[in-house]
Amino acid sequence: MTIALECVLTNSRAEPRPHPPIWVMGLTNAVFGMMGGFAVVTLPQLLAAEGIPGGHIAAITATIISPGFWAFILSPMLDVRLRRRTYALVFGGTAALAVAFTVLHHSNVATVEIVMLIGYLSAALYQGAVGGWMGSLIGHDEDSRLGTW
């Protein structure tokens, strides 16, 4: 029996796939972290500088970060049609564009709220795509090390 057929039958690999160091893979979580930091620290400061009342800023911030609670409803789409890598690139790029747009146009509050809501949702879906993708690249013995990052 050939090695390839034996690997298929035993569900094992002849050689482990090489992957980047665990800490580099863990840095992929930075997109979600930076989006959250921007949404709850930087954006309220930008809006306050525009003279928006604190209560309104709190409501805007709560709306923007709400996908953190309900994005899981859309997460099953990450398992169909495209590869997780593709989803990660699309959603990561969308999140970055949302932040860039907000920095340049923070005086238009309604537009900022909509764009940042979409951006935060994109960051949450990015995190789901990357989490599943990274988990499939490593062995079970490295799960806890990746989770540390």
TIGUBA-66698 format. One record per atom (N, C-alpha, C): residue in one letter; x, y, z. Coordinates in steps of 0.05 Angstrom, whole numbers, plus 5000, padded with zeros to 4 digits. Example, Ala and Ser with C-alpha at 12.3 -4.5 7.8 and 13.67 -1.06 7.14 Angstrom:
// residues 2
A526448865156;A524649105156;A526449345156;S525749555142;S527349795143;S525850015157;
// end
This chain:
// residues 149
M501749775000;M500050005000;M501850255000;T501050454985;T502750694983;T502350865008;I504251045013;I504151225036;I501651405035;A501051515011;A498751695008;A496151545015;L495851305004;L493451155010;L493251075039;E495551005051;E495650935079;E494851175096;C495851415089;C495151655104;C492151715102;V490951665079;V488151715076;V486551515093;L487351265092;L485951055107;L486251085137;T488551175146;T488951205175;T488451485185;N487751665166;N487151945173;N489552075187;S491952025178;S494352145189;S496052245166;R498052405172;R499852515152;R502552375153;A503752355130;A506452235130;A508452435143;E508052695138;E509752895150;E507853125159;P508453245182;P506753475191;P507253705172;R505053855168;R505254095151;R506754315166;P508654445152;P509954675166;P508054905169;H508355055191;H506755295195;H508455495209;P507555745208;P509155955222;P509255905252;P510956045266;P511056015295;P508356075307;I507655955329;I505055995342;I504556285348;W506556425357;W506156705365;W505356875341;V506456815317;V505756955292;V502856895285;M502056645288;M499256575282;M497356715302;G498256745327;G496656875347;G496257175342;L498057295327;L497857575321;L495557635302;T494457425289;T492157475271;T489757575287;N489757535313;N487557645330;N487757945333;A489858065324;A490258355328;A488158525313;V487058425291;V485058585276;V482658635293;F481658425306;F479258445323;F479858625347;G482158585359;G482958745382;G483259045375;M484459105353;M484859385345;M482159515338;M480359365325;M477759465318;M476259535344;G476359345363;G474959395389;G476159635404;G478759655404;G480059885417;G479360145403;F479260145377;F478560395363;F475660465369;A473860265370;A471060315374;A470460415402;V471860325422;V471160395450;V472960605462;V475160665450;V476960875461;V477261115442;T478261065418;T478861275400;T476461415389;L474561255379;L472161375367;L470561555386;P470061465411;P468761655429;P470161915433;Q472861905433;Q474362155436;Q474062335411;L473962215387;L473562365363;L470762495363;L468762345372;L466062445373;L465762665394;A467062635417;A466962845437;A468263095427;A470363075412;A471663315401;A469863455381;E467963305369;E465963435351;E463663555366;G463663525393;G461563645409;G459063475413;I459263215408;I457063025411;I456762975441;P454262985452;P453862935480;P454662655489;G455562625514;G456562365523;G454562145522;G451962195527;G449961995526;G449561885497;H449762075478;H449561995450;H451961825441;I454261905451;I456761755445;I456561475456;A455461445481;A455161185493;A453261005476;A451061125467;A449160975450;A450360885424;I451961065412;I453261005387;I455260775391;T456860795412;T458860595418;T457560325423;A455360325438;A453960075444;A452859945418;T451860115401;T450860005375;T453159885359;I455360025358;I457659945342;I458759675352;I458959635378;I460159385388;I458059165391;S455559215385;S453559005387;S454058755371;P455358765347;P455858515333;P457458315349;G458858405369;G460258225387;G458458025400;F455858105403;F453857935416;F452257775396;W451857865372;W450057725353;W451357635327;A453857685323;A455157595298;A455257295295;F455057145317;F455156855315;F452856745298;I450756905295;I448456815278;I449356795249;L451156965241;L452056965213;L454556785209;S455756695230;S458256535228;S458056275213;P455756135212;P455755895196;P456355935166;M456056175156;M456656225128;M459656195122;L461356205144;L464156175140;L464955895132;D463155705135;D463655425129;D462855345101;V461655525086;V460655455059;V461855645038;R461755545014;R462555694990;R465455764988;L466455955003;L469256045000;L471055915022;R473655935018;R475555845039;R475556045061;R476355955085;R476456135108;R478556355103;R480656295088;R482656495082;R481456725066;T479756655047;T478356865031;T476557035048;Y474956905065;Y473257055083;Y474957235101;A477157135111;A478857295129;A479957545114;L480857515090;L481857735074;L479657945069;V477257855061;V475058035055;V474158185080;F473758035102;F472758165126;F474858335140;G477358245139;G479558415151;G479858675135;G479758655109;G479858895092;G477559085097;T475158975099;T472759135104;T473059275131;A473959135152;A474359265178;A476359495176;A478559455162;A480559665159;A479459905144;L477959855123;L476760075108;L474760225125;A473360095142;A471360225159;A472760415178;V475060325190;V476560505208;V477660735193;A478860685169;A479960905153;A477861115146;F475561015137;F473361195130;F472461365155;T472361235178;T471461375202;T473461585210;V475961535208;V478061725215;V477761975197;L477261935172;L477062155153;L474462305154;H472262165162;H469562285161;H468162275188;H469462315210;H468262275236;H466262495244;S466062705228;S464162925234;S461262845226;N460962655209;N458262565201;N457462325218;V456162375240;V455662175261;V453961935251;A451861985236;A450161765227;A451661585208;T453161695190;T454761535172;T456861375187;V458161505206;V460261365222;V459061125237;E456661165248;E455360945263;E454860705245;I453760755221;I453160535202;I455760405192;V457660565184;V460160455174;V461660295195;M461760395220;M463160255241;M461660005250;L458960005249;L457459765255;L458159545235;I458259615209;I459059425189;I462059335193;G463759525200;G466559465205;G466859285229;Y465459325250;Y465659155274;Y464558875268;L462358865253;L461258605245;L463358465228;S464658605210;S466758485193;S469058375210;A469858535231;A471958445248;A471158195264;A468658185273;A467657945287;A467657695269;L466757735244;L466757515225;L469557435217;Y471357635215;Y474157585210;Y475257405232;Q474657465257;Q475657315279;Q474657025277;G472156985270;G471056715266;G472456565244;A472956705222;A474356575199;A477256495207;V478656685219;V481456635227;V481656415248;G479856425268;G479856225289;G479555945278;G477655905260;G477355645248;G479655565230;W480655765216;W482855705198;W485355625213;M486155785233;M488555725249;M488255465264;G485855405273;G485355155287;G485754915269;S485354945244;S485654725225;S488554685216;L490254885222;L493054875213;L494854735233;I494054725258;I495854625279;I494754365291;G496454225305;G495553975318;G494254035345;H492953835356;H491553875381;H493553935404;D495953845401;D497953895422;D498854185424;E498254345403;E498954625403;E496554815408;D494254705412;D491854875416;D492155065439;S493054975461;S493255155484;S495355375480;R497455315466;R499455525460;R498355735442;L496755655422;L495555845404;L493456015419;G491955875436;G489956015452;G491056225470;T493556185479;T494856385496;T495256645482;W495756635456;W496156885441;W493456995433;
// end
